Amino acid sequence: MYIYFDNSATTPIDPRVVEAMQPYFKEKFANPSSIHALGREIREDVEKARETVAKSIKAEPQEIIFTASGSESDNLAIKGVAYGLKHKGNHIITSKIEHKAVLETCKFLEKEGFEVTYLSVDKNGIIDIDELKKAIKKETILISVMLANNEIGTIQPIEEISKIAREHDVLVHTDAVQAMGKMEVDVNKLGVHLLTFSGHKIYAPKGIGVLYVDERVKEFMVPVIHGGHHEYGLRAGTENVPYIIGLAKACEIIDNELESDIKKIKEVRDRFESRILNEIPETILNGHKEKRVCSISNITFKYIEGEALMVYANEVCCSTGSACTSDSVDASHVLYAIGVDPVDAHGALRFSFGRFNTLEEADKAVEIIKKSVEKLRMMSPLYNKK
């Protein structure tokens, strides 16, 4: 049996979500855009789901756009605003530790004539507010900074960023994919104009995402996918009804169980993390110890390769960084940005915990990892030279 500590890559689907989706694979199959009775019934269900999703982040239903993923939502947010406000300015601000869905979109826009400023972060992964203030200029149209980092879990001061942005009439987008279900996500408190999250990180299926768009911003955004007038004209394509229903159920569960989920997940993470750091020499926690989501623990095991440790401790499912960059042989851009030594960065693993993990799993995983680290260090030329 595997011990699954890779919930930041994807979560298992909650059985309650599966149950809610089932009818929409069978008798409730109609297209919600059809005007016959069954189509109208399905449309009503989709709009009820939209209300549930909106409620979970304190938004209005008409501000919720359903997409196919967090990456698509990020693309729509950034490109949609960039093209929609090109007449006003061409400058975007982001950070060096964003998810690739944001960084690669910004790089694409640079080729389109936009200017992008990439903010640096401190050793804990938090942006410098003074650097942000200096970066804003009259051509700035958008600031995109993630709420919680996907590799080290660090939480950014989005409320403060939004306050500064509004003083300069600049829009704010935040990628909340790793925050949703691990902390309160309230678009009004955050003060953002656009916010992204994804179903498969909150115990719903892969293939469904959300973009919150402030009602006033929708008016000038440019769609990325062209076609019909679905999703208020911002995302063409027949809605993925079963997955929308599943996402809504997942959001309903978060509304009811967020506090207990955070307490349980943090307890498992802290047990695992404290034992690793105390019982295995030469281990280092990457990122902020306190200002992070409850689910992520990124640890460097000095003198060994993280990938080798994953092979030796293969019963423990974890990752060397973001799942979206797992094909790359380069060490994490996030760890480089926070100043981790390049050699140590290759020895880092991300463990991410979820609703269904237990303390027993944490203890078992520690024992497996301890034995694996010991074996690998015996073979490591770096360890034997120290």
Secondary structure as the mmCIF struct_conf table of DSSP 4:
data_model
#
loop_
_struct_conf.conf_type_id
_struct_conf.id
_struct_conf.beg_label_comp_id
_struct_conf.beg_label_asym_id
_struct_conf.beg_label_seq_id
_struct_conf.end_label_comp_id
_struct_conf.end_label_asym_id
_struct_conf.end_label_seq_id
STRN STRN1 ILE A 3 TYR A 4
STRN STRN2 ASP A 6 ASP A 6
TURN_TY1_P TURN_TY1_P1 ASN A 7 ALA A 9
HELX_LH_PP_P HELX_LH_PP_P1 THR A 11 ASP A 14
HELX_RH_AL_P HELX_RH_AL_P1 PRO A 15 MET A 21
HELX_RH_3T_P HELX_RH_3T_P1 GLN A 22 PHE A 25
TURN_TY1_P TURN_TY1_P2 LYS A 26 GLU A 27
TURN_TY1_P TURN_TY1_P3 PRO A 32 SER A 33
BEND BEND1 HIS A 36 HIS A 36
HELX_RH_AL_P HELX_RH_AL_P2 ALA A 37 SER A 56
TURN_TY1_P TURN_TY1_P4 ILE A 57 LYS A 58
HELX_RH_3T_P HELX_RH_3T_P2 PRO A 61 GLU A 63
STRN STRN3 ILE A 64 THR A 67
BEND BEND2 ALA A 68 ALA A 68
HELX_RH_AL_P HELX_RH_AL_P3 GLY A 70 GLY A 84
TURN_TY1_P TURN_TY1_P5 LEU A 85 LYS A 88
STRN STRN4 HIS A 91 SER A 95
TURN_TY1_P TURN_TY1_P6 LYS A 96 ILE A 97
HELX_RH_AL_P HELX_RH_AL_P4 LYS A 100 LYS A 111
TURN_TY1_P TURN_TY1_P7 GLU A 112 GLY A 113
STRN STRN5 GLU A 115 LEU A 119
STRN STRN6 VAL A 121 VAL A 121
TURN_TY1_P TURN_TY1_P8 LYS A 123 ASN A 124
BEND BEND3 GLY A 125 GLY A 125
STRN STRN7 ILE A 127 ILE A 127
HELX_RH_AL_P HELX_RH_AL_P5 ILE A 129 ALA A 135
TURN_TY1_P TURN_TY1_P9 LYS A 138 GLU A 139
STRN STRN8 THR A 140 SER A 144
BEND BEND4 LEU A 147 LEU A 147
STRN STRN9 ALA A 148 ALA A 148
TURN_TY1_P TURN_TY1_P10 ASN A 150 ILE A 152
STRN STRN10 THR A 154 ILE A 155
HELX_LH_PP_P HELX_LH_PP_P2 GLN A 156 GLN A 156
HELX_RH_AL_P HELX_RH_AL_P6 ILE A 158 GLU A 167
TURN_TY1_P TURN_TY1_P11 HIS A 168 ASP A 169
STRN STRN11 LEU A 171 ASP A 175
TURN_TY1_P TURN_TY1_P12 VAL A 177 ALA A 179
STRN STRN12 MET A 180 MET A 180
TURN_TY1_P TURN_TY1_P13 GLY A 181 LYS A 182
STRN STRN13 MET A 183 MET A 183
HELX_RH_AL_P HELX_RH_AL_P7 VAL A 187 LEU A 190
TURN_TY1_P TURN_TY1_P14 GLY A 191 GLY A 191
BEND BEND5 HIS A 193 HIS A 193
STRN STRN14 LEU A 194 SER A 198
HELX_RH_3T_P HELX_RH_3T_P3 GLY A 199 LYS A 201
TURN_TY1_P TURN_TY1_P15 ILE A 202 TYR A 203
BEND BEND6 ALA A 204 ALA A 204
TURN_TY1_P TURN_TY1_P16 LYS A 206 GLY A 207
STRN STRN15 GLY A 209 VAL A 213
HELX_RH_AL_P HELX_RH_AL_P8 GLU A 215 LYS A 218
TURN_TY1_P TURN_TY1_P17 GLU A 219 PHE A 220
BEND BEND7 VAL A 224 ILE A 225
BEND BEND8 GLY A 227 GLY A 228
TURN_TY1_P TURN_TY1_P18 HIS A 230 HIS A 230
HELX_RH_3T_P HELX_RH_3T_P4 GLU A 231 GLY A 233
TURN_TY1_P TURN_TY1_P19 LEU A 234 LEU A 234
BEND BEND9 ARG A 235 ARG A 235
BEND BEND10 GLY A 237 GLY A 237
HELX_RH_AL_P HELX_RH_AL_P9 VAL A 241 GLU A 279
BEND BEND11 ILE A 280 GLU A 282
STRN STRN16 THR A 283 ASN A 286
BEND BEND12 GLY A 287 GLY A 287
BEND BEND13 LYS A 289 LYS A 291
STRN STRN17 ARG A 292 ARG A 292
TURN_TY1_P TURN_TY1_P20 CYS A 294 SER A 295
STRN STRN18 ILE A 296 PHE A 301
TURN_TY1_P TURN_TY1_P21 LYS A 302 TYR A 303
BEND BEND14 ILE A 304 ILE A 304
HELX_RH_AL_P HELX_RH_AL_P10 GLY A 306 TYR A 312
TURN_TY1_P TURN_TY1_P22 ALA A 313 GLU A 315
STRN STRN19 VAL A 316 CYS A 317
STRN STRN20 SER A 319 SER A 319
BEND BEND15 THR A 320 GLY A 321
HELX_RH_3T_P HELX_RH_3T_P5 ALA A 323 THR A 325
TURN_TY1_P TURN_TY1_P23 SER A 326 ASP A 327
BEND BEND16 ASP A 330 ASP A 330
HELX_LH_PP_P HELX_LH_PP_P3 ALA A 331 SER A 332
HELX_RH_AL_P HELX_RH_AL_P11 HIS A 333 ALA A 337
TURN_TY1_P TURN_TY1_P24 ILE A 338 GLY A 339
HELX_RH_AL_P HELX_RH_AL_P12 PRO A 342 ALA A 345
TURN_TY1_P TURN_TY1_P25 HIS A 346 GLY A 347
STRN STRN21 ALA A 348 SER A 352
TURN_TY1_P TURN_TY1_P26 ARG A 355 PHE A 356
HELX_RH_AL_P HELX_RH_AL_P13 LEU A 359 MET A 379
HELX_RH_AL_P HELX_RH_AL_P14 PRO A 381 LYS A 385
#
